[in-house]
Amino acid sequence: MKRLHSPPRILAVDDVPENLEIVTMRLAAHGYDVVTAADGEEGLAKARALQPDLILLDIMMPKLDGVSVLKELKRDESLGFIPVILLTARADRTDIVAGLDAGADDYLTKPFDQSALVARVRSMLRIKALHDTVQDQAAKLAEQTREMAAWNAMLEKRVAEQVGEIERISRLKRFLSPQIADLVAASGQSENLLESHRREITVLFCDLRGFTAFTEIAEPEEVMKVLNEYHQTLGSHIDRYEGTLERFAGDGLLTLFNDPLPCPDHAERAIRMALDMRESIAQLAQIWRKRGHELGFGIGVALGYATLGRIGFERRFDYSAVGSVTNLASRLCDEAKSGQILVEAKAFNAVEGLFETRPLAPISLKGFRRPVEAYEILGLSAHPS
């Protein structure tokens, strides 16, 4: 039987009292009802007794570890669908993979950022609410009589559409900015837009200078902390400028503009985002420097045609661009010194007069037979034409 209560109830399971105190304080400040458990066995018992709306579950605990608790939760049909977010302080991703394979819905690495914690909690509670709505509608379908066959068919269609909508939005938000994902989902064109096609795009590639040397001497936890700060900072700009995050690997991020939805000023938008990224990372680098980390930041931007579309297999899809324009942006980024934004001639011509620039000598890039004409973006033009 569905339990009714307000506000949403969250069960936090962790054997470290300080962690429970932090989670309780942060989530209670946002109006959530937080219940705690100090080990896996207690957490499992409270989950069965209280049936919370969401469970925050630490992996490493005495008596019963988090993955074992998770398996028991998913095995118990009486618990229904309760989203589970794993909490882990480990940099070794094997625990995270084991937890996700066991049925976890998301994870956070400790120490976690307050905004990230609240955002993940809100996201999972939205999915839980949608799931409860679908379950309620499915229960109503079971209660209908034979005379209501036509009504049942209509409700079944509605439930299928809602489930499909959840799945479509979840897929889209993995590589599109939230506002574009919502727009595409609302238009009903998500599947068509993600099919293979050819289009002119602007590609921005960026990464950190000195990151490899940093990973060789820094503790894994500190590397993960720097990457989380770095990705969070850049991710906010990608969302604001409505870019498409094609992929990120370690400190390298590749962002597309003008796809899957057209954007007439895509080159200008990419370079404006590059300037904002450079400023934000410069501020972040000051914080890293106080911790003893010397990290720089470089960006390459290129404009050209590519073939784009969804690639992957049944359980894992990505959205990718194939073409020399992506390689060109990456190679320009490799050439950029710390603080530099390098663009090739096509991108420069598309925004000429809008930015202060400096021409460079033609650059020989790996994989390109001829030297590439390149320019450095210094800033916004004082007198844009």
TORBA-47856 format. One record per residue (C-alpha): x, y, z; residue in one letter; residue number from 1. Coordinates in nm, 2 decimals. Layout:
@u: X, v: Y, w: Z, code: a, pos: NUM
...
END
This chain:
@u: 0.00, v: 0.00, w: 0.00, code: m, pos: 1
@u: 0.13, v: 0.34, w: -0.09, code: k, pos: 2
@u: 0.24, v: 0.55, w: 0.20, code: r, pos: 3
@u: 0.12, v: 0.91, w: 0.19, code: l, pos: 4
@u: 0.33, v: 1.18, w: 0.37, code: h, pos: 5
@u: 0.46, v: 1.53, w: 0.31, code: s, pos: 6
@u: 0.73, v: 1.64, w: 0.27, code: p, pos: 7
@u: 0.93, v: 1.36, w: 0.09, code: p, pos: 8
@u: 1.11, v: 1.13, w: 0.33, code: r, pos: 9
@u: 1.47, v: 1.04, w: 0.27, code: i, pos: 10
@u: 1.66, v: 0.76, w: 0.44, code: l, pos: 11
@u: 2.04, v: 0.83, w: 0.48, code: a, pos: 12
@u: 2.25, v: 0.53, w: 0.57, code: v, pos: 13
@u: 2.61, v: 0.58, w: 0.67, code: d, pos: 14
@u: 2.83, v: 0.46, w: 0.95, code: d, pos: 15
@u: 3.00, v: 0.80, w: 1.00, code: v, pos: 16
@u: 2.79, v: 1.02, w: 1.23, code: p, pos: 17
@u: 2.94, v: 1.34, w: 1.09, code: e, pos: 18
@u: 2.83, v: 1.24, w: 0.73, code: n, pos: 19
@u: 2.48, v: 1.18, w: 0.85, code: l, pos: 20
@u: 2.47, v: 1.51, w: 1.04, code: e, pos: 21
@u: 2.59, v: 1.70, w: 0.72, code: i, pos: 22
@u: 2.33, v: 1.52, w: 0.50, code: v, pos: 23
@u: 2.05, v: 1.58, w: 0.75, code: t, pos: 24
@u: 2.13, v: 1.95, w: 0.79, code: m, pos: 25
@u: 2.16, v: 2.02, w: 0.42, code: r, pos: 26
@u: 1.85, v: 1.84, w: 0.31, code: l, pos: 27
@u: 1.63, v: 1.95, w: 0.61, code: a, pos: 28
@u: 1.71, v: 2.30, w: 0.51, code: a, pos: 29
@u: 1.53, v: 2.23, w: 0.18, code: h, pos: 30
@u: 1.22, v: 2.10, w: 0.35, code: g, pos: 31
@u: 1.29, v: 1.72, w: 0.33, code: y, pos: 32
@u: 1.21, v: 1.47, w: 0.61, code: d, pos: 33
@u: 1.54, v: 1.30, w: 0.68, code: v, pos: 34
@u: 1.57, v: 0.96, w: 0.86, code: v, pos: 35
@u: 1.91, v: 0.81, w: 0.94, code: t, pos: 36
@u: 2.06, v: 0.47, w: 0.99, code: a, pos: 37
@u: 2.41, v: 0.40, w: 1.12, code: a, pos: 38
@u: 2.48, v: 0.07, w: 0.94, code: d, pos: 39
@u: 2.36, v: -0.15, w: 0.66, code: g, pos: 40
@u: 2.13, v: -0.38, w: 0.87, code: e, pos: 41
@u: 1.96, v: -0.08, w: 1.04, code: e, pos: 42
@u: 1.92, v: 0.09, w: 0.70, code: g, pos: 43
@u: 1.76, v: -0.22, w: 0.55, code: l, pos: 44
@u: 1.52, v: -0.25, w: 0.85, code: a, pos: 45
@u: 1.42, v: 0.11, w: 0.83, code: k, pos: 46
@u: 1.37, v: 0.10, w: 0.45, code: a, pos: 47
@u: 1.12, v: -0.19, w: 0.50, code: r, pos: 48
@u: 0.95, v: -0.03, w: 0.79, code: a, pos: 49
@u: 0.92, v: 0.33, w: 0.65, code: l, pos: 50
@u: 0.93, v: 0.28, w: 0.27, code: q, pos: 51
@u: 1.11, v: 0.62, w: 0.21, code: p, pos: 52
@u: 1.09, v: 0.81, w: -0.12, code: d, pos: 53
@u: 1.47, v: 0.80, w: -0.16, code: l, pos: 54
@u: 1.77, v: 0.63, w: 0.00, code: i, pos: 55
@u: 2.12, v: 0.78, w: 0.03, code: l, pos: 56
@u: 2.34, v: 0.47, w: 0.08, code: l, pos: 57
@u: 2.71, v: 0.46, w: 0.18, code: d, pos: 58
@u: 2.90, v: 0.17, w: 0.02, code: i, pos: 59
@u: 3.16, v: 0.09, w: 0.29, code: m, pos: 60
@u: 2.98, v: 0.00, w: 0.61, code: m, pos: 61
@u: 3.01, v: -0.26, w: 0.89, code: p, pos: 62
@u: 2.78, v: -0.56, w: 0.93, code: k, pos: 63
@u: 2.63, v: -0.52, w: 0.58, code: l, pos: 64
@u: 2.80, v: -0.32, w: 0.31, code: d, pos: 65
@u: 2.60, v: -0.08, w: 0.08, code: g, pos: 66
@u: 2.61, v: -0.31, w: -0.23, code: v, pos: 67
@u: 2.46, v: -0.60, w: -0.02, code: s, pos: 68
@u: 2.19, v: -0.37, w: 0.12, code: v, pos: 69
@u: 2.11, v: -0.26, w: -0.23, code: l, pos: 70
@u: 2.07, v: -0.62, w: -0.36, code: k, pos: 71
@u: 1.84, v: -0.69, w: -0.07, code: e, pos: 72
@u: 1.63, v: -0.38, w: -0.14, code: l, pos: 73
@u: 1.59, v: -0.47, w: -0.51, code: k, pos: 74
@u: 1.51, v: -0.83, w: -0.42, code: r, pos: 75
@u: 1.22, v: -0.72, w: -0.19, code: d, pos: 76
@u: 0.91, v: -0.67, w: -0.41, code: e, pos: 77
@u: 0.72, v: -0.51, w: -0.12, code: s, pos: 78
@u: 0.94, v: -0.21, w: -0.14, code: l, pos: 79
@u: 0.84, v: -0.11, w: -0.49, code: g, pos: 80
@u: 1.05, v: 0.14, w: -0.67, code: f, pos: 81
@u: 1.27, v: 0.34, w: -0.43, code: i, pos: 82
@u: 1.56, v: 0.54, w: -0.60, code: p, pos: 83
@u: 1.90, v: 0.48, w: -0.44, code: v, pos: 84
@u: 2.19, v: 0.72, w: -0.46, code: i, pos: 85
@u: 2.53, v: 0.57, w: -0.36, code: l, pos: 86
@u: 2.77, v: 0.77, w: -0.14, code: l, pos: 87
@u: 3.13, v: 0.67, w: -0.18, code: t, pos: 88
@u: 3.46, v: 0.82, w: -0.08, code: a, pos: 89
@u: 3.66, v: 0.59, w: -0.30, code: r, pos: 90
@u: 3.82, v: 0.69, w: -0.63, code: a, pos: 91
@u: 3.82, v: 0.32, w: -0.74, code: d, pos: 92
@u: 3.52, v: 0.30, w: -0.98, code: r, pos: 93
@u: 3.48, v: -0.08, w: -0.93, code: t, pos: 94
@u: 3.26, v: -0.01, w: -0.62, code: d, pos: 95
@u: 3.05, v: 0.24, w: -0.82, code: i, pos: 96
@u: 3.01, v: -0.01, w: -1.11, code: v, pos: 97
@u: 2.92, v: -0.29, w: -0.87, code: a, pos: 98
@u: 2.66, v: -0.06, w: -0.71, code: g, pos: 99
@u: 2.51, v: 0.05, w: -1.04, code: l, pos: 100
@u: 2.50, v: -0.31, w: -1.16, code: d, pos: 101
@u: 2.31, v: -0.40, w: -0.84, code: a, pos: 102
@u: 2.04, v: -0.14, w: -0.92, code: g, pos: 103
@u: 2.16, v: 0.20, w: -0.79, code: a, pos: 104
@u: 2.02, v: 0.49, w: -0.98, code: d, pos: 105
@u: 2.30, v: 0.75, w: -0.93, code: d, pos: 106
@u: 2.61, v: 0.81, w: -0.71, code: y, pos: 107
@u: 2.79, v: 1.10, w: -0.54, code: l, pos: 108
@u: 3.16, v: 1.10, w: -0.44, code: t, pos: 109
@u: 3.24, v: 1.23, w: -0.09, code: k, pos: 110
@u: 3.30, v: 1.50, w: 0.00, code: p, pos: 111
@u: 3.01, v: 1.61, w: -0.21, code: f, pos: 112
@u: 2.91, v: 1.96, w: -0.31, code: d, pos: 113
@u: 2.59, v: 2.08, w: -0.14, code: q, pos: 114
@u: 2.43, v: 2.20, w: -0.47, code: s, pos: 115
@u: 2.52, v: 1.87, w: -0.64, code: a, pos: 116
@u: 2.36, v: 1.67, w: -0.35, code: l, pos: 117
@u: 2.04, v: 1.87, w: -0.36, code: v, pos: 118
@u: 2.02, v: 1.86, w: -0.74, code: a, pos: 119
@u: 2.06, v: 1.48, w: -0.75, code: r, pos: 120
@u: 1.80, v: 1.44, w: -0.47, code: v, pos: 121
@u: 1.55, v: 1.66, w: -0.66, code: r, pos: 122
@u: 1.61, v: 1.47, w: -0.98, code: s, pos: 123
@u: 1.56, v: 1.13, w: -0.82, code: m, pos: 124
@u: 1.24, v: 1.25, w: -0.64, code: l, pos: 125
@u: 1.10, v: 1.38, w: -0.97, code: r, pos: 126
@u: 1.15, v: 1.04, w: -1.12, code: i, pos: 127
@u: 1.00, v: 0.87, w: -0.82, code: k, pos: 128
@u: 0.70, v: 1.09, w: -0.84, code: a, pos: 129
@u: 0.65, v: 1.01, w: -1.21, code: l, pos: 130
@u: 0.70, v: 0.64, w: -1.13, code: h, pos: 131
@u: 0.43, v: 0.66, w: -0.86, code: d, pos: 132
@u: 0.20, v: 0.83, w: -1.10, code: t, pos: 133
@u: 0.25, v: 0.55, w: -1.36, code: v, pos: 134
@u: 0.20, v: 0.29, w: -1.09, code: q, pos: 135
@u: -0.12, v: 0.45, w: -0.97, code: d, pos: 136
@u: -0.25, v: 0.46, w: -1.33, code: q, pos: 137
@u: -0.15, v: 0.10, w: -1.38, code: a, pos: 138
@u: -0.34, v: 0.00, w: -1.06, code: a, pos: 139
@u: -0.65, v: 0.18, w: -1.19, code: k, pos: 140
@u: -0.63, v: -0.01, w: -1.51, code: l, pos: 141
@u: -0.64, v: -0.34, w: -1.32, code: a, pos: 142
@u: -0.96, v: -0.23, w: -1.15, code: e, pos: 143
@u: -1.15, v: -0.15, w: -1.46, code: q, pos: 144
@u: -1.43, v: -0.38, w: -1.57, code: t, pos: 145
@u: -1.48, v: -0.54, w: -1.91, code: r, pos: 146
@u: -1.73, v: -0.27, w: -2.00, code: e, pos: 147
@u: -1.44, v: -0.02, w: -1.96, code: m, pos: 148
@u: -1.22, v: -0.18, w: -2.22, code: a, pos: 149
@u: -1.20, v: 0.13, w: -2.44, code: a, pos: 150
@u: -1.12, v: 0.34, w: -2.14, code: w, pos: 151
@u: -0.85, v: 0.09, w: -2.03, code: n, pos: 152
@u: -0.69, v: 0.11, w: -2.38, code: a, pos: 153
@u: -0.67, v: 0.49, w: -2.36, code: m, pos: 154
@u: -0.51, v: 0.48, w: -2.01, code: l, pos: 155
@u: -0.26, v: 0.22, w: -2.13, code: e, pos: 156
@u: -0.15, v: 0.45, w: -2.41, code: k, pos: 157
@u: -0.12, v: 0.74, w: -2.17, code: r, pos: 158
@u: 0.10, v: 0.54, w: -1.93, code: v, pos: 159
@u: 0.32, v: 0.42, w: -2.22, code: a, pos: 160
@u: 0.36, v: 0.78, w: -2.34, code: e, pos: 161
@u: 0.46, v: 0.90, w: -1.99, code: q, pos: 162
@u: 0.72, v: 0.62, w: -1.95, code: v, pos: 163
@u: 0.85, v: 0.69, w: -2.29, code: g, pos: 164
@u: 0.88, v: 1.06, w: -2.21, code: e, pos: 165
@u: 1.08, v: 0.99, w: -1.90, code: i, pos: 166
@u: 1.32, v: 0.77, w: -2.10, code: e, pos: 167
@u: 1.35, v: 1.02, w: -2.38, code: r, pos: 168
@u: 1.43, v: 1.31, w: -2.15, code: i, pos: 169
@u: 1.68, v: 1.10, w: -1.95, code: s, pos: 170
@u: 1.86, v: 1.01, w: -2.27, code: r, pos: 171
@u: 1.86, v: 1.36, w: -2.40, code: l, pos: 172
@u: 1.99, v: 1.52, w: -2.08, code: k, pos: 173
@u: 2.30, v: 1.31, w: -2.09, code: r, pos: 174
@u: 2.44, v: 1.52, w: -2.38, code: f, pos: 175
@u: 2.22, v: 1.82, w: -2.43, code: l, pos: 176
@u: 2.17, v: 2.13, w: -2.22, code: s, pos: 177
@u: 1.85, v: 2.10, w: -2.00, code: p, pos: 178
@u: 1.66, v: 2.37, w: -2.19, code: q, pos: 179
@u: 1.73, v: 2.21, w: -2.53, code: i, pos: 180
@u: 1.65, v: 1.86, w: -2.40, code: a, pos: 181
@u: 1.31, v: 1.99, w: -2.28, code: d, pos: 182
@u: 1.24, v: 2.16, w: -2.61, code: l, pos: 183
@u: 1.33, v: 1.86, w: -2.81, code: v, pos: 184
@u: 1.12, v: 1.63, w: -2.59, code: a, pos: 185
@u: 0.82, v: 1.87, w: -2.61, code: a, pos: 186
@u: 0.85, v: 1.88, w: -2.99, code: s, pos: 187
@u: 0.83, v: 1.50, w: -3.01, code: g, pos: 188
@u: 1.12, v: 1.50, w: -3.25, code: q, pos: 189
@u: 1.38, v: 1.35, w: -3.03, code: s, pos: 190
@u: 1.43, v: 1.02, w: -3.22, code: e, pos: 191
@u: 1.45, v: 1.19, w: -3.56, code: n, pos: 192
@u: 1.70, v: 1.46, w: -3.44, code: l, pos: 193
@u: 1.93, v: 1.19, w: -3.31, code: l, pos: 194
@u: 1.95, v: 0.99, w: -3.63, code: e, pos: 195
@u: 2.26, v: 1.02, w: -3.85, code: s, pos: 196
@u: 2.29, v: 1.34, w: -4.05, code: h, pos: 197
@u: 2.54, v: 1.59, w: -4.19, code: r, pos: 198
@u: 2.56, v: 1.95, w: -4.08, code: r, pos: 199
@u: 2.80, v: 2.24, w: -4.04, code: e, pos: 200
@u: 2.89, v: 2.28, w: -3.67, code: i, pos: 201
@u: 3.13, v: 2.47, w: -3.45, code: t, pos: 202
@u: 3.34, v: 2.25, w: -3.22, code: v, pos: 203
@u: 3.51, v: 2.36, w: -2.90, code: l, pos: 204
@u: 3.77, v: 2.14, w: -2.74, code: f, pos: 205
@u: 3.93, v: 2.23, w: -2.41, code: c, pos: 206
@u: 4.16, v: 2.07, w: -2.15, code: d, pos: 207
@u: 4.39, v: 2.15, w: -1.87, code: l, pos: 208
@u: 4.76, v: 2.22, w: -1.90, code: r, pos: 209
@u: 4.98, v: 2.01, w: -1.67, code: g, pos: 210
@u: 4.71, v: 1.77, w: -1.58, code: f, pos: 211
@u: 4.91, v: 1.45, w: -1.65, code: t, pos: 212
@u: 5.19, v: 1.56, w: -1.43, code: a, pos: 213
@u: 4.94, v: 1.66, w: -1.16, code: f, pos: 214
@u: 4.78, v: 1.31, w: -1.16, code: t, pos: 215
@u: 5.12, v: 1.14, w: -1.12, code: e, pos: 216
@u: 5.20, v: 1.32, w: -0.79, code: i, pos: 217
@u: 4.85, v: 1.40, w: -0.64, code: a, pos: 218
@u: 4.63, v: 1.16, w: -0.44, code: e, pos: 219
@u: 4.34, v: 1.01, w: -0.63, code: p, pos: 220
@u: 4.09, v: 1.18, w: -0.41, code: e, pos: 221
@u: 4.25, v: 1.52, w: -0.48, code: e, pos: 222
@u: 4.24, v: 1.45, w: -0.86, code: v, pos: 223
@u: 3.87, v: 1.36, w: -0.84, code: m, pos: 224
@u: 3.80, v: 1.68, w: -0.64, code: k, pos: 225
@u: 3.98, v: 1.89, w: -0.90, code: v, pos: 226
@u: 3.79, v: 1.72, w: -1.19, code: l, pos: 227
@u: 3.46, v: 1.76, w: -1.01, code: n, pos: 228
@u: 3.52, v: 2.14, w: -0.97, code: e, pos: 229
@u: 3.64, v: 2.17, w: -1.32, code: y, pos: 230
@u: 3.35, v: 1.98, w: -1.48, code: h, pos: 231
@u: 3.09, v: 2.16, w: -1.27, code: q, pos: 232
@u: 3.24, v: 2.50, w: -1.37, code: t, pos: 233
@u: 3.25, v: 2.42, w: -1.74, code: l, pos: 234
@u: 2.91, v: 2.24, w: -1.73, code: g, pos: 235
@u: 2.73, v: 2.56, w: -1.62, code: s, pos: 236
@u: 2.87, v: 2.75, w: -1.92, code: h, pos: 237
@u: 2.77, v: 2.47, w: -2.16, code: i, pos: 238
@u: 2.41, v: 2.47, w: -2.03, code: d, pos: 239
@u: 2.39, v: 2.85, w: -2.04, code: r, pos: 240
@u: 2.52, v: 2.87, w: -2.40, code: y, pos: 241
@u: 2.30, v: 2.57, w: -2.50, code: e, pos: 242
@u: 2.59, v: 2.36, w: -2.63, code: g, pos: 243
@u: 2.58, v: 1.99, w: -2.68, code: t, pos: 244
@u: 2.84, v: 1.80, w: -2.47, code: l, pos: 245
@u: 2.97, v: 1.54, w: -2.72, code: e, pos: 246
@u: 3.20, v: 1.37, w: -2.47, code: r, pos: 247
@u: 3.44, v: 1.43, w: -2.18, code: f, pos: 248
@u: 3.74, v: 1.22, w: -2.09, code: a, pos: 249
@u: 3.94, v: 1.32, w: -1.78, code: g, pos: 250
@u: 4.02, v: 1.69, w: -1.83, code: d, pos: 251
@u: 3.92, v: 1.70, w: -2.20, code: g, pos: 252
@u: 3.57, v: 1.82, w: -2.30, code: l, pos: 253
@u: 3.43, v: 1.84, w: -2.66, code: l, pos: 254
@u: 3.12, v: 2.06, w: -2.71, code: t, pos: 255
@u: 2.92, v: 2.11, w: -3.03, code: l, pos: 256
@u: 2.71, v: 2.40, w: -3.15, code: f, pos: 257
@u: 2.44, v: 2.41, w: -3.42, code: n, pos: 258
@u: 2.33, v: 2.05, w: -3.35, code: d, pos: 259
@u: 2.10, v: 1.87, w: -3.29, code: p, pos: 260
@u: 1.90, v: 2.20, w: -3.30, code: l, pos: 261
@u: 2.01, v: 2.47, w: -3.55, code: p, pos: 262
@u: 2.18, v: 2.78, w: -3.41, code: c, pos: 263
@u: 2.25, v: 3.06, w: -3.66, code: p, pos: 264
@u: 2.53, v: 3.23, w: -3.45, code: d, pos: 265
@u: 2.70, v: 2.90, w: -3.35, code: h, pos: 266
@u: 3.06, v: 3.02, w: -3.41, code: a, pos: 267
@u: 3.01, v: 3.34, w: -3.21, code: e, pos: 268
@u: 2.83, v: 3.15, w: -2.93, code: r, pos: 269
@u: 3.12, v: 2.90, w: -2.91, code: a, pos: 270
@u: 3.38, v: 3.17, w: -2.88, code: i, pos: 271
@u: 3.18, v: 3.38, w: -2.63, code: r, pos: 272
@u: 3.15, v: 3.06, w: -2.42, code: m, pos: 273
@u: 3.53, v: 3.00, w: -2.46, code: a, pos: 274
@u: 3.60, v: 3.35, w: -2.31, code: l, pos: 275
@u: 3.37, v: 3.29, w: -2.02, code: d, pos: 276
@u: 3.52, v: 2.95, w: -1.96, code: m, pos: 277
@u: 3.87, v: 3.10, w: -1.96, code: r, pos: 278
@u: 3.77, v: 3.36, w: -1.70, code: e, pos: 279
@u: 3.60, v: 3.10, w: -1.47, code: s, pos: 280
@u: 3.89, v: 2.85, w: -1.49, code: i, pos: 281
@u: 4.14, v: 3.13, w: -1.42, code: a, pos: 282
@u: 3.96, v: 3.20, w: -1.10, code: q, pos: 283
@u: 3.94, v: 2.83, w: -1.02, code: l, pos: 284
@u: 4.32, v: 2.80, w: -1.09, code: a, pos: 285
@u: 4.39, v: 3.05, w: -0.82, code: q, pos: 286
@u: 4.22, v: 2.82, w: -0.57, code: i, pos: 287
@u: 4.41, v: 2.52, w: -0.70, code: w, pos: 288
@u: 4.73, v: 2.71, w: -0.68, code: r, pos: 289
@u: 4.68, v: 2.77, w: -0.31, code: k, pos: 290
@u: 4.65, v: 2.39, w: -0.27, code: r, pos: 291
@u: 4.98, v: 2.35, w: -0.45, code: g, pos: 292
@u: 4.85, v: 2.26, w: -0.80, code: h, pos: 293
@u: 4.98, v: 2.44, w: -1.10, code: e, pos: 294
@u: 4.72, v: 2.38, w: -1.37, code: l, pos: 295
@u: 4.66, v: 2.58, w: -1.69, code: g, pos: 296
@u: 4.37, v: 2.58, w: -1.94, code: f, pos: 297
@u: 4.36, v: 2.59, w: -2.32, code: g, pos: 298
@u: 4.09, v: 2.59, w: -2.59, code: i, pos: 299
@u: 4.07, v: 2.51, w: -2.96, code: g, pos: 300
@u: 3.77, v: 2.61, w: -3.18, code: v, pos: 301
@u: 3.70, v: 2.49, w: -3.53, code: a, pos: 302
@u: 3.41, v: 2.53, w: -3.78, code: l, pos: 303
@u: 3.32, v: 2.27, w: -4.05, code: g, pos: 304
@u: 3.10, v: 1.99, w: -4.16, code: y, pos: 305
@u: 3.06, v: 1.66, w: -3.97, code: a, pos: 306
@u: 2.83, v: 1.36, w: -3.97, code: t, pos: 307
@u: 2.64, v: 1.34, w: -3.64, code: l, pos: 308
@u: 2.41, v: 1.10, w: -3.47, code: g, pos: 309
@u: 2.35, v: 0.85, w: -3.20, code: r, pos: 310
@u: 2.60, v: 0.56, w: -3.16, code: i, pos: 311
@u: 2.63, v: 0.28, w: -2.92, code: g, pos: 312
@u: 2.43, v: -0.03, w: -2.83, code: f, pos: 313
@u: 2.11, v: -0.13, w: -2.65, code: e, pos: 314
@u: 2.21, v: -0.03, w: -2.29, code: r, pos: 315
@u: 2.44, v: 0.26, w: -2.37, code: r, pos: 316
@u: 2.41, v: 0.53, w: -2.64, code: f, pos: 317
@u: 2.61, v: 0.84, w: -2.70, code: d, pos: 318
@u: 2.57, v: 1.13, w: -2.94, code: y, pos: 319
@u: 2.88, v: 1.18, w: -3.15, code: s, pos: 320
@u: 3.03, v: 1.39, w: -3.43, code: a, pos: 321
@u: 3.26, v: 1.23, w: -3.70, code: v, pos: 322
@u: 3.47, v: 1.45, w: -3.92, code: g, pos: 323
@u: 3.80, v: 1.63, w: -3.94, code: s, pos: 324
@u: 3.65, v: 1.94, w: -3.77, code: v, pos: 325
@u: 3.66, v: 1.76, w: -3.43, code: t, pos: 326
@u: 4.02, v: 1.66, w: -3.48, code: n, pos: 327
@u: 4.11, v: 2.02, w: -3.58, code: l, pos: 328
@u: 3.96, v: 2.16, w: -3.27, code: a, pos: 329
@u: 4.14, v: 1.91, w: -3.06, code: s, pos: 330
@u: 4.48, v: 1.97, w: -3.23, code: r, pos: 331
@u: 4.44, v: 2.35, w: -3.19, code: l, pos: 332
@u: 4.37, v: 2.29, w: -2.82, code: c, pos: 333
@u: 4.69, v: 2.09, w: -2.80, code: d, pos: 334
@u: 4.88, v: 2.39, w: -2.94, code: e, pos: 335
@u: 4.72, v: 2.64, w: -2.71, code: a, pos: 336
@u: 4.93, v: 2.77, w: -2.42, code: k, pos: 337
@u: 4.77, v: 2.82, w: -2.09, code: s, pos: 338
@u: 4.51, v: 3.09, w: -2.12, code: g, pos: 339
@u: 4.50, v: 3.08, w: -2.50, code: q, pos: 340
@u: 4.20, v: 3.04, w: -2.72, code: i, pos: 341
@u: 4.30, v: 2.93, w: -3.07, code: l, pos: 342
@u: 4.06, v: 2.93, w: -3.37, code: v, pos: 343
@u: 4.11, v: 2.83, w: -3.73, code: e, pos: 344
@u: 4.03, v: 3.05, w: -4.04, code: a, pos: 345
@u: 3.67, v: 2.94, w: -4.10, code: k, pos: 346
@u: 3.56, v: 3.01, w: -3.74, code: a, pos: 347
@u: 3.76, v: 3.34, w: -3.75, code: f, pos: 348
@u: 3.59, v: 3.46, w: -4.07, code: n, pos: 349
@u: 3.24, v: 3.38, w: -3.92, code: a, pos: 350
@u: 3.30, v: 3.61, w: -3.63, code: v, pos: 351
@u: 3.55, v: 3.87, w: -3.77, code: e, pos: 352
@u: 3.50, v: 4.21, w: -3.62, code: g, pos: 353
@u: 3.33, v: 4.08, w: -3.30, code: l, pos: 354
@u: 3.64, v: 3.99, w: -3.11, code: f, pos: 355
@u: 3.99, v: 4.12, w: -3.05, code: e, pos: 356
@u: 4.22, v: 3.88, w: -3.23, code: t, pos: 357
@u: 4.59, v: 3.82, w: -3.31, code: r, pos: 358
@u: 4.69, v: 3.63, w: -3.63, code: p, pos: 359
@u: 4.94, v: 3.35, w: -3.58, code: l, pos: 360
@u: 5.19, v: 3.19, w: -3.81, code: a, pos: 361
@u: 5.05, v: 2.89, w: -3.99, code: p, pos: 362
@u: 5.06, v: 2.59, w: -3.75, code: i, pos: 363
@u: 5.16, v: 2.23, w: -3.86, code: s, pos: 364
@u: 4.92, v: 2.00, w: -3.69, code: l, pos: 365
@u: 4.94, v: 1.62, w: -3.65, code: k, pos: 366
@u: 4.70, v: 1.45, w: -3.90, code: g, pos: 367
@u: 4.68, v: 1.76, w: -4.13, code: f, pos: 368
@u: 4.89, v: 1.77, w: -4.45, code: r, pos: 369
@u: 4.90, v: 2.15, w: -4.48, code: r, pos: 370
@u: 4.98, v: 2.41, w: -4.21, code: p, pos: 371
@u: 4.66, v: 2.55, w: -4.06, code: v, pos: 372
@u: 4.59, v: 2.92, w: -4.06, code: e, pos: 373
@u: 4.51, v: 3.01, w: -3.70, code: a, pos: 374
@u: 4.42, v: 3.31, w: -3.48, code: y, pos: 375
@u: 4.43, v: 3.38, w: -3.11, code: e, pos: 376
@u: 4.11, v: 3.52, w: -2.95, code: i, pos: 377
@u: 4.21, v: 3.79, w: -2.70, code: l, pos: 378
@u: 3.87, v: 3.92, w: -2.59, code: g, pos: 379
@u: 3.55, v: 4.10, w: -2.70, code: l, pos: 380
@u: 3.60, v: 4.37, w: -2.96, code: s, pos: 381
@u: 3.57, v: 4.73, w: -2.82, code: a, pos: 382
@u: 3.41, v: 4.83, w: -3.15, code: h, pos: 383
@u: 3.23, v: 4.53, w: -3.29, code: p, pos: 384
@u: 3.14, v: 4.55, w: -3.66, code: s, pos: 385
END
